[in-house]
Each structure stands twice: as structure tokens, then as C-alpha cells.
Amino acid sequence: MTREFSLKFRRRGVIINFVSAILFVCIFCIAEYGHWNLYLTVSCLLSFCILVISHIRVYVKTGIWKMSRSKSRDLDERQINIVHDAYRRAYDIFTVFSLLVFFFVVLSVRYSFFTLTHRGHYSFGLVMLMFLNYLLNILPAAIMAWSEPVIEK
């Protein structure tokens, strides 16, 4: 039995996934530069839970995650082209985004934006590295989920 996941469902899931990842990074940075309290801790954990749940629903249950990680000998020609195109686009997006993040980090350290402490710079750098790693791994699957008209599992 195959289940078809609509384009609208997948696009909505991709948006929820990226918004929850960005919220997690923002809330974490706000809490690190200010002071952690119960509200920020719960908000950070909630955004992380939404991130994990949306990842499972959009990428794992639809089979996109497996397809984006498969070897080319396990895919047909159409799927190979889809995966290749997704990785090419993801590389372009990731390169531009990571250069902008690194530029911002260098400027913030050099000119002490937001009066960041050394701990603040360290925390910001770590959370951005985690986000960039997540983005690097999820972007090809997100592009396939966003652009492919029909995906069946």
C-alpha cells in the first residue's frame, strides 16, 4: 500500500521545520545573552520538539530522507536527476547563507555588536555551527520536498 503525500502538506512541513529551527537558534541566543529563565527554557525546548516532530513527519515518513541519502545504484534515472538537482541547489544556497553567517560573526566579534561577552560569542558560534550542520544535511531533502509534485511511499 502506497501513501501519497501532497505537495501542500510537504511545503507546509518544510516551512514549519525551518521556522522552528530559526526560532530555536534565536531563543537560545536570547537566553544565552540575557539570562535563562523558565519561559525561555520552555520556549527553547518546545521549538526543538517541533523541529524534531516536523523533521520526522516531513522527511522520514515521506521517504524523502531515505531517497536523498540513497546510493545512485539504488535509484532510477529520474530519481538520480532529482537528487542531483536538489544537491546542486542546496550547495548554492548553503554557500551563500554560510558566508553571510561567517561575515556576521566576524563583524560581531570585531566590533562587539550587542556588547557580546566572550561567552556570548562562543555560544553564538556553537549554535550557528549546529544550525549550519542541520541546514547542510536537511537542505537537499527540503528542496525535494518543496519542488517534487508527487512523492509516494
DOKOL-162791 format. One record per residue: residue in one letter; residue number from 1; x, y, z of N, C-alpha, C in turn. Coordinates in nm, 2 decimals, padded with zeros to 4 digits, always signed. Example, Ala and Ser with C-alpha at 12.3 -4.5 7.8 and 13.67 -1.06 7.14 Angstrom:
<pts>
{"A", 1, {+01.32, -00.57, +00.78}, {+01.23, -00.45, +00.78}, {+01.32, -00.33, +00.78}}
{"S", 2, {+01.28, -00.22, +00.71}, {+01.37, -00.11, +00.71}, {+01.29, +00.00, +00.79}}
</pts>
This chain:
<pts>
{"M", 1, {+00.08, -00.12, +00.00}, {+00.00, +00.00, +00.00}, {+00.09, +00.12, +00.00}}
{"T", 2, {+00.07, +00.21, -00.10}, {+00.14, +00.33, -00.10}, {+00.06, +00.45, -00.05}}
{"R", 3, {+00.12, +00.54, +00.01}, {+00.06, +00.66, +00.06}, {+00.12, +00.78, -00.01}}
{"E", 4, {+00.03, +00.86, -00.06}, {+00.08, +00.98, -00.13}, {+00.08, +01.10, -00.04}}
{"F", 5, {+00.19, +01.17, -00.03}, {+00.20, +01.29, +00.05}, {+00.19, +01.41, -00.04}}
{"S", 6, {+00.09, +01.50, -00.02}, {+00.06, +01.61, -00.11}, {+00.17, +01.72, -00.10}}
{"L", 7, {+00.18, +01.79, -00.21}, {+00.28, +01.90, -00.22}, {+00.25, +02.00, -00.11}}
{"K", 8, {+00.12, +02.03, -00.09}, {+00.08, +02.13, +00.01}, {+00.13, +02.09, +00.15}}
{"F", 9, {+00.11, +01.96, +00.18}, {+00.15, +01.90, +00.31}, {+00.30, +01.92, +00.33}}
{"R", 10, {+00.37, +01.88, +00.23}, {+00.52, +01.88, +00.23}, {+00.57, +02.02, +00.25}}
{"R", 11, {+00.52, +02.12, +00.17}, {+00.56, +02.26, +00.18}, {+00.53, +02.32, +00.31}}
{"R", 12, {+00.41, +02.29, +00.36}, {+00.38, +02.34, +00.50}, {+00.48, +02.28, +00.60}}
{"G", 13, {+00.51, +02.15, +00.59}, {+00.60, +02.09, +00.68}, {+00.74, +02.15, +00.67}}
{"V", 14, {+00.79, +02.18, +00.55}, {+00.92, +02.24, +00.53}, {+00.93, +02.38, +00.60}}
{"I", 15, {+00.82, +02.45, +00.58}, {+00.81, +02.59, +00.64}, {+00.82, +02.58, +00.80}}
{"I", 16, {+00.73, +02.49, +00.85}, {+00.73, +02.47, +01.00}, {+00.87, +02.42, +01.05}}
{"N", 17, {+00.93, +02.33, +00.97}, {+01.06, +02.28, +01.01}, {+01.17, +02.39, +01.02}}
{"F", 18, {+01.18, +02.48, +00.91}, {+01.27, +02.58, +00.91}, {+01.24, +02.69, +01.01}}
{"V", 19, {+01.11, +02.73, +01.03}, {+01.08, +02.83, +01.13}, {+01.11, +02.78, +01.27}}
{"S", 20, {+01.08, +02.66, +01.30}, {+01.12, +02.61, +01.43}, {+01.27, +02.60, +01.45}}
{"A", 21, {+01.35, +02.57, +01.35}, {+01.49, +02.58, +01.36}, {+01.54, +02.72, +01.39}}
{"I", 22, {+01.49, +02.81, +01.32}, {+01.53, +02.95, +01.33}, {+01.49, +03.00, +01.47}}
{"L", 23, {+01.36, +02.97, +01.51}, {+01.32, +03.01, +01.65}, {+01.41, +02.95, +01.76}}
{"F", 24, {+01.44, +02.82, +01.74}, {+01.53, +02.76, +01.84}, {+01.66, +02.84, +01.85}}
{"V", 25, {+01.72, +02.87, +01.74}, {+01.85, +02.95, +01.74}, {+01.83, +03.08, +01.80}}
{"C", 26, {+01.73, +03.15, +01.77}, {+01.70, +03.29, +01.82}, {+01.67, +03.28, +01.97}}
{"I", 27, {+01.59, +03.19, +02.01}, {+01.56, +03.18, +02.16}, {+01.68, +03.14, +02.24}}
{"F", 28, {+01.76, +03.05, +02.18}, {+01.88, +03.01, +02.25}, {+01.98, +03.13, +02.27}}
{"C", 29, {+01.99, +03.20, +02.16}, {+02.09, +03.32, +02.17}, {+02.03, +03.42, +02.26}}
{"I", 30, {+01.90, +03.45, +02.26}, {+01.85, +03.55, +02.35}, {+01.87, +03.50, +02.50}}
{"A", 31, {+01.85, +03.38, +02.52}, {+01.87, +03.33, +02.66}, {+02.01, +03.33, +02.70}}
{"E", 32, {+02.10, +03.30, +02.61}, {+02.25, +03.30, +02.64}, {+02.30, +03.44, +02.67}}
{"Y", 33, {+02.25, +03.54, +02.59}, {+02.30, +03.67, +02.61}, {+02.23, +03.74, +02.73}}
{"G", 34, {+02.11, +03.70, +02.76}, {+02.04, +03.76, +02.87}, {+02.06, +03.66, +02.99}}
{"H", 35, {+01.95, +03.62, +03.04}, {+01.96, +03.52, +03.15}, {+01.85, +03.41, +03.12}}
{"W", 36, {+01.89, +03.29, +03.14}, {+01.79, +03.18, +03.12}, {+01.69, +03.19, +03.23}}
{"N", 37, {+01.56, +03.18, +03.19}, {+01.45, +03.17, +03.28}, {+01.36, +03.06, +03.24}}
{"L", 38, {+01.25, +03.04, +03.31}, {+01.16, +02.93, +03.28}, {+01.10, +02.94, +03.15}}
{"Y", 39, {+01.05, +03.07, +03.12}, {+00.99, +03.09, +02.99}, {+01.08, +03.07, +02.87}}
{"L", 40, {+01.20, +03.11, +02.88}, {+01.29, +03.09, +02.77}, {+01.33, +02.94, +02.75}}
{"T", 41, {+01.35, +02.87, +02.87}, {+01.38, +02.73, +02.86}, {+01.27, +02.65, +02.80}}
{"V", 42, {+01.15, +02.68, +02.84}, {+01.03, +02.60, +02.79}, {+01.02, +02.64, +02.64}}
{"S", 43, {+01.03, +02.76, +02.60}, {+01.02, +02.80, +02.46}, {+01.13, +02.74, +02.37}}
{"C", 44, {+01.25, +02.73, +02.43}, {+01.36, +02.66, +02.35}, {+01.33, +02.52, +02.34}}
{"L", 45, {+01.29, +02.45, +02.44}, {+01.26, +02.31, +02.43}, {+01.14, +02.28, +02.34}}
{"L", 46, {+01.04, +02.37, +02.35}, {+00.92, +02.35, +02.26}, {+00.96, +02.37, +02.11}}
{"S", 47, {+01.04, +02.46, +02.08}, {+01.08, +02.48, +01.94}, {+01.16, +02.37, +01.90}}
{"F", 48, {+01.25, +02.31, +01.98}, {+01.33, +02.19, +01.95}, {+01.24, +02.07, +01.92}}
{"C", 49, {+01.14, +02.05, +02.01}, {+01.04, +01.94, +01.99}, {+00.97, +01.95, +01.86}}
{"I", 50, {+00.92, +02.07, +01.83}, {+00.85, +02.10, +01.70}, {+00.95, +02.07, +01.58}}
{"L", 51, {+01.07, +02.11, +01.60}, {+01.17, +02.08, +01.49}, {+01.19, +01.93, +01.47}}
{"V", 52, {+01.20, +01.85, +01.57}, {+01.22, +01.71, +01.56}, {+01.09, +01.64, +01.50}}
{"I", 53, {+00.97, +01.68, +01.55}, {+00.85, +01.62, +01.51}, {+00.82, +01.66, +01.36}}
{"S", 54, {+00.85, +01.78, +01.32}, {+00.83, +01.82, +01.18}, {+00.93, +01.75, +01.09}}
{"H", 55, {+01.05, +01.73, +01.14}, {+01.15, +01.66, +01.06}, {+01.11, +01.51, +01.04}}
{"I", 56, {+01.06, +01.45, +01.14}, {+01.01, +01.31, +01.12}, {+00.89, +01.30, +01.03}}
{"R", 57, {+00.79, +01.39, +01.04}, {+00.67, +01.39, +00.96}, {+00.70, +01.42, +00.81}}
{"V", 58, {+00.79, +01.52, +00.79}, {+00.81, +01.57, +00.65}, {+00.91, +01.48, +00.58}}
{"Y", 59, {+01.02, +01.45, +00.64}, {+01.13, +01.39, +00.57}, {+01.14, +01.24, +00.59}}
{"V", 60, {+01.12, +01.19, +00.71}, {+01.13, +01.05, +00.73}, {+01.01, +00.97, +00.68}}
{"K", 61, {+00.89, +01.01, +00.73}, {+00.76, +00.94, +00.69}, {+00.73, +00.95, +00.54}}
{"T", 62, {+00.78, +01.05, +00.47}, {+00.75, +01.06, +00.33}, {+00.85, +00.98, +00.25}}
{"G", 63, {+00.96, +00.95, +00.31}, {+01.07, +00.87, +00.23}, {+01.17, +00.96, +00.16}}
{"I", 64, {+01.15, +01.09, +00.18}, {+01.24, +01.19, +00.11}, {+01.38, +01.17, +00.17}}
{"W", 65, {+01.39, +01.16, +00.30}, {+01.52, +01.15, +00.37}, {+01.60, +01.03, +00.32}}
{"K", 66, {+01.53, +00.92, +00.30}, {+01.60, +00.79, +00.25}, {+01.64, +00.81, +00.11}}
{"M", 67, {+01.55, +00.87, +00.03}, {+01.58, +00.89, -00.11}, {+01.70, +00.99, -00.13}}
{"S", 68, {+01.71, +01.09, -00.05}, {+01.82, +01.19, -00.06}, {+01.95, +01.13, -00.01}}
{"R", 69, {+01.95, +01.02, +00.07}, {+02.07, +00.96, +00.12}, {+02.11, +00.83, +00.05}}
{"S", 70, {+02.02, +00.79, -00.05}, {+02.05, +00.66, -00.12}, {+02.16, +00.67, -00.22}}
{"K", 71, {+02.22, +00.55, -00.24}, {+02.33, +00.55, -00.34}, {+02.27, +00.55, -00.48}}
{"S", 72, {+02.34, +00.60, -00.58}, {+02.28, +00.61, -00.71}, {+02.24, +00.48, -00.78}}
{"R", 73, {+02.31, +00.37, -00.74}, {+02.27, +00.24, -00.80}, {+02.14, +00.19, -00.75}}
{"D", 74, {+02.09, +00.25, -00.64}, {+01.96, +00.21, -00.58}, {+01.84, +00.29, -00.63}}
{"L", 75, {+01.87, +00.39, -00.72}, {+01.77, +00.49, -00.77}, {+01.76, +00.47, -00.92}}
{"D", 76, {+01.64, +00.50, -00.97}, {+01.63, +00.51, -01.12}, {+01.68, +00.64, -01.17}}
{"E", 77, {+01.68, +00.66, -01.31}, {+01.74, +00.78, -01.37}, {+01.66, +00.90, -01.33}}
{"R", 78, {+01.53, +00.90, -01.32}, {+01.46, +01.02, -01.28}, {+01.49, +01.06, -01.14}}
{"Q", 79, {+01.50, +00.96, -01.05}, {+01.54, +00.99, -00.91}, {+01.68, +01.04, -00.89}}
{"I", 80, {+01.77, +00.99, -00.97}, {+01.91, +01.04, -00.97}, {+01.91, +01.18, -01.01}}
{"N", 81, {+01.84, +01.22, -01.12}, {+01.83, +01.36, -01.16}, {+01.77, +01.45, -01.06}}
{"I", 82, {+01.67, +01.40, -00.99}, {+01.60, +01.48, -00.88}, {+01.70, +01.51, -00.77}}
{"V", 83, {+01.77, +01.40, -00.73}, {+01.86, +01.41, -00.61}, {+01.98, +01.50, -00.65}}
{"H", 84, {+02.03, +01.48, -00.77}, {+02.15, +01.57, -00.82}, {+02.11, +01.71, -00.82}}
{"D", 85, {+01.99, +01.74, -00.88}, {+01.95, +01.88, -00.89}, {+01.92, +01.94, -00.75}}
{"A", 86, {+01.87, +01.86, -00.66}, {+01.85, +01.91, -00.52}, {+01.98, +01.94, -00.45}}
{"Y", 87, {+02.08, +01.86, -00.47}, {+02.21, +01.88, -00.41}, {+02.28, +02.00, -00.47}}
{"R", 88, {+02.26, +02.02, -00.60}, {+02.32, +02.14, -00.67}, {+02.26, +02.26, -00.61}}
{"R", 89, {+02.13, +02.27, -00.60}, {+02.07, +02.39, -00.55}, {+02.10, +02.41, -00.40}}
{"A", 90, {+02.10, +02.30, -00.32}, {+02.14, +02.31, -00.18}, {+02.28, +02.37, -00.16}}
{"Y", 91, {+02.37, +02.32, -00.24}, {+02.51, +02.37, -00.23}, {+02.51, +02.52, -00.26}}
{"D", 92, {+02.44, +02.57, -00.36}, {+02.44, +02.71, -00.38}, {+02.38, +02.79, -00.27}}
{"I", 93, {+02.27, +02.75, -00.22}, {+02.20, +02.82, -00.10}, {+02.29, +02.81, +00.02}}
{"F", 94, {+02.35, +02.70, +00.05}, {+02.43, +02.68, +00.17}, {+02.55, +02.77, +00.16}}
{"T", 95, {+02.61, +02.78, +00.05}, {+02.73, +02.86, +00.04}, {+02.70, +03.00, +00.07}}
{"V", 96, {+02.60, +03.06, +00.01}, {+02.57, +03.20, +00.03}, {+02.53, +03.22, +00.18}}
{"F", 97, {+02.44, +03.13, +00.23}, {+02.40, +03.15, +00.37}, {+02.51, +03.14, +00.47}}
{"S", 98, {+02.60, +03.04, +00.45}, {+02.71, +03.02, +00.55}, {+02.81, +03.14, +00.54}}
{"L", 99, {+02.83, +03.19, +00.42}, {+02.92, +03.31, +00.41}, {+02.86, +03.43, +00.48}}
{"L", 100, {+02.73, +03.45, +00.47}, {+02.67, +03.56, +00.54}, {+02.68, +03.54, +00.69}}
{"V", 101, {+02.66, +03.42, +00.74}, {+02.67, +03.39, +00.88}, {+02.81, +03.42, +00.93}}
{"F", 102, {+02.91, +03.37, +00.86}, {+03.05, +03.39, +00.89}, {+03.09, +03.54, +00.89}}
{"F", 103, {+03.04, +03.61, +00.79}, {+03.06, +03.75, +00.78}, {+03.00, +03.82, +00.91}}
{"F", 104, {+02.88, +03.79, +00.94}, {+02.82, +03.85, +01.06}, {+02.90, +03.81, +01.19}}
{"V", 105, {+02.94, +03.69, +01.20}, {+03.02, +03.65, +01.32}, {+03.15, +03.73, +01.33}}
{"V", 106, {+03.22, +03.74, +01.22}, {+03.34, +03.82, +01.22}, {+03.32, +03.96, +01.25}}
{"L", 107, {+03.22, +04.02, +01.20}, {+03.19, +04.16, +01.23}, {+03.14, +04.18, +01.37}}
{"S", 108, {+03.06, +04.09, +01.42}, {+03.02, +04.10, +01.56}, {+03.13, +04.08, +01.66}}
{"V", 109, {+03.23, +03.99, +01.63}, {+03.34, +03.98, +01.72}, {+03.43, +04.10, +01.71}}
{"R", 110, {+03.45, +04.15, +01.59}, {+03.55, +04.26, +01.57}, {+03.49, +04.39, +01.63}}
{"Y", 111, {+03.37, +04.42, +01.61}, {+03.31, +04.54, +01.66}, {+03.22, +04.53, +01.78}}
{"S", 112, {+03.22, +04.41, +01.84}, {+03.14, +04.38, +01.96}, {+02.99, +04.43, +01.95}}
{"F", 113, {+02.92, +04.39, +01.84}, {+02.78, +04.42, +01.83}, {+02.71, +04.36, +01.96}}
{"F", 114, {+02.61, +04.43, +02.00}, {+02.52, +04.38, +02.11}, {+02.60, +04.36, +02.24}}
{"T", 115, {+02.72, +04.42, +02.25}, {+02.81, +04.41, +02.36}, {+02.82, +04.26, +02.41}}
{"L", 116, {+02.85, +04.18, +02.32}, {+02.86, +04.03, +02.35}, {+02.98, +04.01, +02.43}}
{"T", 117, {+02.97, +03.92, +02.52}, {+03.08, +03.88, +02.60}, {+03.15, +03.77, +02.53}}
{"H", 118, {+03.27, +03.72, +02.58}, {+03.34, +03.61, +02.52}, {+03.25, +03.49, +02.52}}
{"R", 119, {+03.18, +03.47, +02.63}, {+03.09, +03.35, +02.64}, {+02.98, +03.37, +02.54}}
{"G", 120, {+02.93, +03.49, +02.51}, {+02.82, +03.51, +02.41}, {+02.87, +03.48, +02.27}}
{"H", 121, {+02.99, +03.52, +02.24}, {+03.05, +03.49, +02.11}, {+03.06, +03.34, +02.09}}
{"Y", 122, {+03.11, +03.27, +02.20}, {+03.13, +03.13, +02.19}, {+02.99, +03.06, +02.18}}
{"S", 123, {+02.89, +03.10, +02.25}, {+02.76, +03.03, +02.24}, {+02.70, +03.06, +02.10}}
{"F", 124, {+02.71, +03.18, +02.05}, {+02.66, +03.21, +01.92}, {+02.72, +03.13, +01.81}}
{"G", 125, {+02.86, +03.12, +01.82}, {+02.93, +03.04, +01.72}, {+02.89, +02.89, +01.73}}
{"L", 126, {+02.87, +02.84, +01.85}, {+02.83, +02.70, +01.86}, {+02.69, +02.67, +01.80}}
{"V", 127, {+02.60, +02.76, +01.84}, {+02.46, +02.74, +01.79}, {+02.45, +02.76, +01.64}}
{"M", 128, {+02.53, +02.85, +01.59}, {+02.53, +02.87, +01.44}, {+02.60, +02.75, +01.37}}
{"L", 129, {+02.70, +02.69, +01.43}, {+02.76, +02.57, +01.37}, {+02.66, +02.46, +01.37}}
{"M", 130, {+02.59, +02.44, +01.48}, {+02.49, +02.34, +01.48}, {+02.38, +02.36, +01.38}}
{"F", 131, {+02.33, +02.49, +01.36}, {+02.23, +02.52, +01.27}, {+02.28, +02.50, +01.12}}
{"L", 132, {+02.41, +02.54, +01.10}, {+02.46, +02.52, +00.96}, {+02.48, +02.37, +00.93}}
{"N", 133, {+02.52, +02.29, +01.03}, {+02.53, +02.15, +01.01}, {+02.39, +02.09, +00.98}}
{"Y", 134, {+02.29, +02.13, +01.05}, {+02.15, +02.09, +01.03}, {+02.11, +02.13, +00.89}}
{"L", 135, {+02.13, +02.25, +00.85}, {+02.10, +02.31, +00.72}, {+02.17, +02.23, +00.61}}
{"L", 136, {+02.29, +02.20, +00.63}, {+02.37, +02.13, +00.53}, {+02.31, +01.99, +00.50}}
{"N", 137, {+02.26, +01.92, +00.61}, {+02.21, +01.79, +00.59}, {+02.06, +01.79, +00.55}}
{"I", 138, {+01.99, +01.89, +00.58}, {+01.84, +01.89, +00.55}, {+01.81, +01.96, +00.42}}
{"L", 139, {+01.89, +02.05, +00.37}, {+01.85, +02.13, +00.26}, {+01.82, +02.05, +00.13}}
{"P", 140, {+01.90, +01.95, +00.09}, {+01.86, +01.87, -00.03}, {+01.73, +01.81, -00.02}}
{"A", 141, {+01.70, +01.75, +00.10}, {+01.57, +01.69, +00.12}, {+01.46, +01.79, +00.12}}
{"A", 142, {+01.48, +01.91, +00.18}, {+01.38, +02.01, +00.18}, {+01.35, +02.06, +00.04}}
{"I", 143, {+01.46, +02.07, -00.04}, {+01.43, +02.11, -00.18}, {+01.35, +02.01, -00.26}}
{"M", 144, {+01.38, +01.88, -00.24}, {+01.30, +01.78, -00.30}, {+01.16, +01.78, -00.25}}
{"A", 145, {+01.14, +01.80, -00.12}, {+01.00, +01.80, -00.06}, {+00.92, +01.92, -00.12}}
{"W", 146, {+00.99, +02.03, -00.14}, {+00.93, +02.16, -00.18}, {+00.89, +02.15, -00.33}}
{"S", 147, {+00.98, +02.09, -00.41}, {+00.96, +02.10, -00.56}, {+00.90, +01.98, -00.63}}
{"E", 148, {+00.91, +01.86, -00.57}, {+00.86, +01.75, -00.64}, {+00.71, +01.74, -00.63}}
{"P", 149, {+00.64, +01.73, -00.75}, {+00.49, +01.72, -00.75}, {+00.44, +01.60, -00.68}}
{"V", 150, {+00.50, +01.48, -00.70}, {+00.44, +01.36, -00.65}, {+00.55, +01.28, -00.58}}
{"I", 151, {+00.53, +01.24, -00.45}, {+00.62, +01.16, -00.38}, {+00.54, +01.05, -00.31}}
{"E", 152, {+00.56, +00.93, -00.34}, {+00.48, +00.82, -00.28}, {+00.57, +00.73, -00.20}}
{"K", 153, {+00.52, +00.69, -00.09}, {+00.59, +00.59, -00.01}, {+00.51, +00.46, +00.00}}
</pts>
